[in-house]
Amino acid sequence: MSRRNALQIDRQAKPNRCKLKVTVALTAILLLLAAPVLAGGLPMVDAHSQIDGDTDMAVVIKTMDHAGIGRVLLSPRFRRKPADILALARAHPDRVTATVRTKTKLYFKGHKGTPFFRRFLSREIAAGDYGAMAEVIMWHAQKGNKAGQFIIAPDDPRVRVYLDAALENQWPFIPHIEFAAAGADRAPFMAMMAAMLRRYPDHPMALIHMGQIDDPREVRQILADHPNLYFLTSHCNPISRSQSKQPWTNLFDGARLKPAWIKLMIDHPDRFILAFDNVFPEHWGGYYISQARLWRRALADLPDPVAHAIAHENAERLWRLPATPLVR
């Protein structure tokens, strides 16, 4: 795809152009190093993304086409209505899996809303044909003026409402815990997450953004301790890091995965899941396309079975998805 086409997608998504300047420059350098993709092509699933009320729904499939993403697990954020996601999934059942929203006022308002919140969530799930549940916020740092800080312990009753729904519907449960940003909360949150994993050893749980854990040795130990834990790769690349002051995990050295992460993925090919976590309008454009190209290039360095597992097969297995279409 030409740069001109990518920029056209950007205009449709109304991006923050100041932030994207760094991305465009960085991507140009990284893509100079790009090598051919796997010989047979590589289907790609984005196992977690969101769309808000300021983003034109029409850009989703169009941007996925340019990025080479075969399927997205997509949830609404705040002012975006769940009905919009369900309609898009009905129109494109081979490309979009509707995901139950988790970012609601009822969740963030506190304990008093829990009983009503449980009834509200049950009605919302029953009203649509959903195939997944979005991330559940537990430790979330302030993100400029776009998202506030939220600290909700893994053993909070509100978290239990979402966990019960995930268990009942056999959906992977996605904790959102930013361990690098959590400071003094890191150890207690790690202990509470471990207790949750041990309590439900047969239920898959996928830690979004790699949990902001930057040490592959620590991840290796966590994988050994908890066979039901998986890691989502969203924001864990230099393009995302260039756009944020958050301490995201960086799996890359330039355009390639770091050797320690490559070894870990080869040793545990079934425990890593490709995801991007788009949220705002500026994400649904060249930003998404650049990350997908970077990942496609990086996955080509892995043995084919490992690349396919991370790119689509693990998501297909855990969320019981049909085969992902190959988008060239």
MIMI-155458 format. One record per residue (C-alpha): residue number from 1; residue in one letter; x, y, z. Coordinates in nm, 3 decimals, padded with zeros to 5 digits. Each point is the difference from the previous one (the first is absolute). Layout:
// residues N
NODE,NUM,A,X,Y,Z $
...
***
This chain:
// residues 328
NODE,1,M,00.000,00.000,00.000 $
NODE,2,S,00.129,00.344,-00.088 $
NODE,3,R,00.072,00.268,00.255 $
NODE,4,R,-00.262,00.214,-00.172 $
NODE,5,N,-00.268,-00.260,00.070 $
NODE,6,A,00.110,-00.029,00.361 $
NODE,7,L,-00.029,00.374,00.046 $
NODE,8,Q,-00.346,-00.006,-00.155 $
NODE,9,I,-00.105,-00.248,00.264 $
NODE,10,D,00.147,00.234,00.262 $
NODE,11,R,-00.215,00.289,-00.120 $
NODE,12,Q,-00.314,-00.209,00.023 $
NODE,13,A,00.087,-00.091,00.360 $
NODE,14,K,00.074,00.369,00.094 $
NODE,15,P,00.333,-00.078,00.172 $
NODE,16,N,00.209,00.212,00.228 $
NODE,17,R,00.258,00.094,-00.264 $
NODE,18,C,00.260,00.134,00.239 $
NODE,19,K,00.032,-00.338,00.169 $
NODE,20,L,-00.006,-00.187,-00.330 $
NODE,21,K,00.301,00.189,-00.142 $
NODE,22,V,00.233,-00.205,00.218 $
NODE,23,T,-00.179,-00.321,-00.098 $
NODE,24,V,00.027,00.070,-00.373 $
NODE,25,A,00.372,00.076,00.026 $
NODE,26,L,00.073,-00.301,00.217 $
NODE,27,T,-00.204,-00.231,-00.218 $
NODE,28,A,00.180,00.115,-00.313 $
NODE,29,I,00.330,-00.104,00.157 $
NODE,30,L,-00.131,-00.333,00.128 $
NODE,31,L,-00.165,-00.098,-00.326 $
NODE,32,L,00.325,00.056,-00.190 $
NODE,33,L,00.115,-00.313,00.181 $
NODE,34,A,-00.312,-00.196,-00.090 $
NODE,35,A,00.035,-00.346,-00.151 $
NODE,36,P,-00.258,-00.211,-00.186 $
NODE,37,V,-00.274,-00.155,00.213 $
NODE,38,L,-00.037,-00.372,00.047 $
NODE,39,A,-00.015,-00.177,-00.334 $
NODE,40,G,-00.361,-00.110,00.038 $
NODE,41,G,-00.121,00.324,00.152 $
NODE,42,L,-00.085,00.065,00.364 $
NODE,43,P,-00.359,00.051,00.118 $
NODE,44,M,-00.012,00.248,00.287 $
NODE,45,V,-00.251,00.044,00.281 $
NODE,46,D,-00.014,00.315,00.210 $
NODE,47,A,-00.119,-00.162,00.322 $
NODE,48,H,-00.092,00.325,00.173 $
NODE,49,S,-00.094,00.341,-00.137 $
NODE,50,Q,-00.256,00.267,00.083 $
NODE,51,I,-00.183,00.279,-00.178 $
NODE,52,D,-00.139,00.316,00.154 $
NODE,53,G,-00.283,00.233,-00.091 $
NODE,54,D,00.227,00.242,-00.187 $
NODE,55,T,00.121,-00.259,-00.252 $
NODE,56,D,-00.182,-00.066,-00.327 $
NODE,57,M,-00.102,-00.366,00.002 $
NODE,58,A,00.066,-00.014,-00.375 $
NODE,59,V,00.376,00.014,00.055 $
NODE,60,V,00.016,-00.332,00.187 $
NODE,61,I,-00.019,-00.245,-00.291 $
NODE,62,K,00.179,00.240,-00.235 $
NODE,63,T,00.295,00.037,00.236 $
NODE,64,M,00.008,-00.374,00.074 $
NODE,65,D,00.024,-00.062,-00.374 $
NODE,66,H,00.299,00.231,-00.034 $
NODE,67,A,00.162,-00.143,00.314 $
NODE,68,G,-00.053,-00.361,-00.107 $
NODE,69,I,-00.205,-00.084,00.311 $
NODE,70,G,-00.242,-00.285,-00.067 $
NODE,71,R,-00.210,00.026,00.316 $
NODE,72,V,-00.038,00.239,00.292 $
NODE,73,L,-00.158,-00.057,00.340 $
NODE,74,L,-00.164,00.340,00.039 $
NODE,75,S,-00.166,00.170,00.296 $
NODE,76,P,-00.170,00.339,00.044 $
NODE,77,R,00.146,00.265,00.227 $
NODE,78,F,-00.223,00.232,00.204 $
NODE,79,R,-00.212,00.202,-00.250 $
NODE,80,R,00.020,-00.263,-00.274 $
NODE,81,K,-00.315,-00.211,00.017 $
NODE,82,P,00.027,-00.379,00.020 $
NODE,83,A,-00.264,-00.017,-00.275 $
NODE,84,D,00.253,00.154,-00.240 $
NODE,85,I,00.250,-00.280,00.065 $
NODE,86,L,-00.267,-00.268,-00.030 $
NODE,87,A,-00.116,00.147,-00.332 $
NODE,88,L,00.356,00.004,-00.136 $
NODE,89,A,00.052,-00.361,00.109 $
NODE,90,R,-00.324,-00.106,-00.169 $
NODE,91,A,00.103,00.179,-00.320 $
NODE,92,H,00.351,-00.153,00.008 $
NODE,93,P,-00.023,-00.329,00.194 $
NODE,94,D,00.324,-00.124,-00.157 $
NODE,95,R,00.194,00.309,00.115 $
NODE,96,V,-00.149,00.135,00.326 $
NODE,97,T,-00.076,-00.172,00.331 $
NODE,98,A,-00.222,00.214,00.224 $
NODE,99,T,00.150,00.041,00.346 $
NODE,100,V,-00.192,00.089,00.317 $
NODE,101,R,00.092,00.345,00.125 $
NODE,102,T,00.155,00.029,00.343 $
NODE,103,K,00.070,00.374,00.029 $
NODE,104,T,-00.326,00.122,00.147 $
NODE,105,K,-00.095,00.249,00.270 $
NODE,106,L,-00.157,-00.278,00.200 $
NODE,107,Y,00.336,-00.176,00.021 $
NODE,108,F,00.199,00.308,00.094 $
NODE,109,K,-00.251,00.152,00.244 $
NODE,110,G,00.071,-00.232,00.294 $
NODE,111,H,-00.130,-00.284,00.215 $
NODE,112,K,-00.354,00.135,00.045 $
NODE,113,G,-00.067,-00.054,-00.368 $
NODE,114,T,00.104,-00.367,00.001 $
NODE,115,P,-00.340,-00.177,00.035 $
NODE,116,F,-00.164,00.214,-00.267 $
NODE,117,F,00.315,-00.026,-00.208 $
NODE,118,R,-00.026,-00.379,-00.001 $
NODE,119,R,-00.358,00.018,-00.130 $
NODE,120,F,00.094,00.264,-00.255 $
NODE,121,L,00.287,-00.211,-00.135 $
NODE,122,S,-00.217,-00.312,-00.025 $
NODE,123,R,-00.262,00.188,-00.201 $
NODE,124,E,00.262,00.150,-00.229 $
NODE,125,I,00.162,-00.337,-00.073 $
NODE,126,A,-00.340,-00.159,-00.067 $
NODE,127,A,-00.093,00.279,-00.243 $
NODE,128,G,00.278,-00.071,-00.251 $
NODE,129,D,00.194,-00.270,-00.176 $
NODE,130,Y,00.336,00.047,00.171 $
NODE,131,G,00.310,-00.213,-00.034 $
NODE,132,A,00.232,00.158,00.254 $
NODE,133,M,00.032,00.241,00.292 $
NODE,134,A,00.228,00.305,00.000 $
NODE,135,E,00.280,00.071,00.249 $
NODE,136,V,-00.092,00.056,00.363 $
NODE,137,I,00.170,00.305,00.148 $
NODE,138,M,00.177,-00.063,00.330 $
NODE,139,W,00.310,00.223,00.004 $
NODE,140,H,-00.011,00.272,-00.265 $
NODE,141,A,00.227,00.306,00.000 $
NODE,142,Q,-00.109,00.348,-00.105 $
NODE,143,K,00.029,00.038,-00.380 $
NODE,144,G,00.020,00.375,-00.051 $
NODE,145,N,-00.346,00.152,-00.027 $
NODE,146,K,-00.151,-00.304,-00.172 $
NODE,147,A,-00.017,-00.259,00.275 $
NODE,148,G,00.023,00.029,00.375 $
NODE,149,Q,00.168,-00.207,00.267 $
NODE,150,F,-00.201,-00.294,00.130 $
NODE,151,I,00.107,-00.242,00.272 $
NODE,152,I,-00.241,-00.288,00.052 $
NODE,153,A,00.147,-00.303,00.173 $
NODE,154,P,-00.027,-00.344,-00.164 $
NODE,155,D,-00.204,-00.121,00.300 $
NODE,156,D,-00.248,00.291,-00.023 $
NODE,157,P,-00.367,-00.113,-00.033 $
NODE,158,R,-00.032,00.194,-00.326 $
NODE,159,V,00.282,-00.202,-00.156 $
NODE,160,R,-00.178,-00.314,00.116 $
NODE,161,V,-00.310,00.103,-00.198 $
NODE,162,Y,00.202,00.001,-00.322 $
NODE,163,L,00.191,-00.314,00.092 $
NODE,164,D,-00.325,-00.190,00.066 $
NODE,165,A,-00.133,00.107,-00.341 $
NODE,166,A,00.321,-00.111,-00.172 $
NODE,167,L,-00.014,-00.336,00.179 $
NODE,168,E,-00.366,-00.050,-00.088 $
NODE,169,N,00.052,00.080,-00.368 $
NODE,170,Q,00.336,-00.177,-00.025 $
NODE,171,W,00.178,00.317,-00.115 $
NODE,172,P,00.363,00.067,00.091 $
NODE,173,F,00.020,00.252,00.283 $
NODE,174,I,00.225,00.302,-00.074 $
NODE,175,P,00.153,00.177,00.301 $
NODE,176,H,00.135,00.350,-00.059 $
NODE,177,I,00.277,00.054,00.254 $
NODE,178,E,00.288,00.237,-00.077 $
NODE,179,F,00.263,-00.149,00.227 $
NODE,180,A,00.278,00.238,-00.105 $
NODE,181,A,-00.212,00.304,00.083 $
NODE,182,A,-00.155,-00.146,00.315 $
NODE,183,G,00.291,00.084,00.233 $
NODE,184,A,-00.080,-00.108,00.356 $
NODE,185,D,-00.310,-00.183,-00.127 $
NODE,186,R,00.206,-00.232,-00.220 $
NODE,187,A,00.065,-00.277,00.253 $
NODE,188,P,-00.352,-00.018,00.151 $
NODE,189,F,-00.161,00.011,-00.345 $
NODE,190,M,00.233,-00.272,-00.122 $
NODE,191,A,-00.095,-00.214,00.300 $
NODE,192,M,-00.372,00.058,-00.053 $
NODE,193,M,00.028,-00.083,-00.369 $
NODE,194,A,00.191,-00.319,00.084 $
NODE,195,A,-00.272,-00.101,00.247 $
NODE,196,M,-00.267,00.055,-00.268 $
NODE,197,L,00.196,-00.211,-00.249 $
NODE,198,R,00.041,-00.282,00.252 $
NODE,199,R,-00.369,00.012,00.092 $
NODE,200,Y,-00.104,-00.068,-00.361 $
NODE,201,P,00.286,-00.210,-00.141 $
NODE,202,D,-00.202,-00.125,-00.296 $
NODE,203,H,-00.123,00.339,-00.116 $
NODE,204,P,00.222,00.202,-00.238 $
NODE,205,M,00.096,00.352,00.104 $
NODE,206,A,00.189,00.234,-00.232 $
NODE,207,L,00.199,00.290,00.147 $
NODE,208,I,-00.033,00.297,-00.231 $
NODE,209,H,00.306,00.208,-00.100 $
NODE,210,M,00.222,-00.279,00.134 $
NODE,211,G,-00.089,00.149,00.338 $
NODE,212,Q,00.278,00.257,-00.058 $
NODE,213,I,00.245,-00.272,00.101 $
NODE,214,D,00.326,00.071,-00.180 $
NODE,215,D,00.216,-00.288,00.124 $
NODE,216,P,-00.036,-00.322,-00.203 $
NODE,217,R,00.142,-00.196,00.293 $
NODE,218,E,-00.289,00.113,00.219 $
NODE,219,V,-00.251,-00.085,-00.273 $
NODE,220,R,00.158,-00.344,-00.036 $
NODE,221,Q,-00.046,-00.064,00.371 $
NODE,222,I,-00.360,00.124,-00.007 $
NODE,223,L,-00.077,-00.232,-00.292 $
NODE,224,A,00.146,-00.292,00.195 $
NODE,225,D,-00.196,00.088,00.314 $
NODE,226,H,-00.334,00.056,-00.175 $
NODE,227,P,-00.080,-00.226,-00.298 $
NODE,228,N,-00.331,00.183,-00.058 $
NODE,229,L,00.158,00.345,-00.050 $
NODE,230,Y,00.062,00.146,-00.346 $
NODE,231,F,00.157,00.328,-00.111 $
NODE,232,L,-00.154,00.247,-00.245 $
NODE,233,T,00.257,00.203,-00.197 $
NODE,234,S,-00.192,00.329,-00.028 $
NODE,235,H,00.212,00.319,00.025 $
NODE,236,C,00.316,-00.209,00.041 $
NODE,237,N,00.192,00.149,-00.293 $
NODE,238,P,00.208,00.311,-00.074 $
NODE,239,I,-00.278,00.167,-00.200 $
NODE,240,S,-00.237,-00.003,00.299 $
NODE,241,R,00.278,00.104,00.237 $
NODE,242,S,00.087,00.297,-00.221 $
NODE,243,Q,-00.354,00.134,00.047 $
NODE,244,S,-00.023,-00.036,00.376 $
NODE,245,K,00.185,00.078,00.320 $
NODE,246,Q,-00.130,-00.323,00.150 $
NODE,247,P,00.250,-00.275,00.089 $
NODE,248,W,-00.131,-00.252,-00.252 $
NODE,249,T,00.195,-00.320,-00.051 $
NODE,250,N,00.215,00.014,-00.314 $
NODE,251,L,00.046,-00.341,-00.159 $
NODE,252,F,00.203,00.149,-00.286 $
NODE,253,D,00.351,00.106,-00.085 $
NODE,254,G,-00.058,00.221,-00.303 $
NODE,255,A,-00.214,-00.194,-00.248 $
NODE,256,R,00.069,-00.341,00.153 $
NODE,257,L,-00.101,-00.177,00.317 $
NODE,258,K,00.267,-00.011,00.267 $
NODE,259,P,00.180,-00.338,00.013 $
NODE,260,A,-00.117,-00.074,00.356 $
NODE,261,W,-00.363,00.048,-00.101 $
NODE,262,I,00.048,-00.210,-00.313 $
NODE,263,K,00.134,-00.285,00.212 $
NODE,264,L,-00.288,00.031,00.245 $
NODE,265,M,-00.259,-00.002,-00.281 $
NODE,266,I,00.162,-00.305,-00.158 $
NODE,267,D,00.001,-00.176,00.339 $
NODE,268,H,-00.365,00.098,00.068 $
NODE,269,P,-00.167,00.059,-00.340 $
NODE,270,D,-00.348,-00.060,00.139 $
NODE,271,R,00.017,00.275,00.267 $
NODE,272,F,00.037,00.323,-00.204 $
NODE,273,I,-00.286,00.165,-00.188 $
NODE,274,L,00.023,00.281,-00.254 $
NODE,275,A,-00.206,00.308,00.091 $
NODE,276,F,00.018,00.376,-00.061 $
NODE,277,D,-00.263,00.167,00.223 $
NODE,278,N,-00.112,00.290,-00.217 $
NODE,279,V,-00.208,00.247,00.200 $
NODE,280,F,-00.014,00.349,-00.150 $
NODE,281,P,-00.052,00.136,-00.355 $
NODE,282,E,00.373,00.048,-00.058 $
NODE,283,H,00.055,-00.371,00.059 $
NODE,284,W,-00.229,-00.104,-00.287 $
NODE,285,G,00.233,00.105,-00.280 $
NODE,286,G,00.368,00.002,-00.085 $
NODE,287,Y,00.084,-00.072,00.363 $
NODE,288,Y,-00.176,-00.338,-00.022 $
NODE,289,I,00.139,-00.076,-00.345 $
NODE,290,S,00.357,00.072,00.111 $
NODE,291,Q,-00.021,-00.228,00.303 $
NODE,292,A,-00.153,-00.283,-00.202 $
NODE,293,R,00.281,00.022,-00.255 $
NODE,294,L,00.260,00.006,00.275 $
NODE,295,W,-00.150,-00.310,00.161 $
NODE,296,R,-00.028,-00.181,-00.333 $
NODE,297,R,00.368,00.065,-00.060 $
NODE,298,A,00.097,-00.111,00.351 $
NODE,299,L,-00.208,-00.318,-00.008 $
NODE,300,A,00.181,-00.102,-00.319 $
NODE,301,D,00.312,-00.053,00.216 $
NODE,302,L,-00.178,-00.273,00.196 $
NODE,303,P,-00.051,-00.360,-00.113 $
NODE,304,D,-00.319,-00.018,-00.205 $
NODE,305,P,-00.201,-00.198,00.259 $
NODE,306,V,00.091,00.252,00.272 $
NODE,307,A,-00.086,00.299,-00.220 $
NODE,308,H,-00.339,-00.147,-00.089 $
NODE,309,A,-00.073,-00.084,00.361 $
NODE,310,I,00.063,00.357,00.118 $
NODE,311,A,-00.155,00.174,-00.300 $
NODE,312,H,-00.333,-00.183,-00.004 $
NODE,313,E,-00.015,-00.360,00.123 $
NODE,314,N,00.015,00.071,00.374 $
NODE,315,A,-00.283,00.253,-00.029 $
NODE,316,E,-00.203,-00.238,-00.216 $
NODE,317,R,00.039,-00.276,00.257 $
NODE,318,L,-00.067,00.202,00.315 $
NODE,319,W,-00.297,00.199,-00.136 $
NODE,320,R,-00.128,-00.288,-00.217 $
NODE,321,L,00.023,00.206,-00.318 $
NODE,322,P,-00.037,-00.125,-00.358 $
NODE,323,A,00.309,-00.006,-00.218 $
NODE,324,T,00.136,00.350,-00.057 $
NODE,325,P,-00.010,00.132,-00.358 $
NODE,326,L,00.334,00.086,-00.158 $
NODE,327,V,00.005,00.369,-00.096 $
NODE,328,R,00.277,00.100,-00.241 $
***
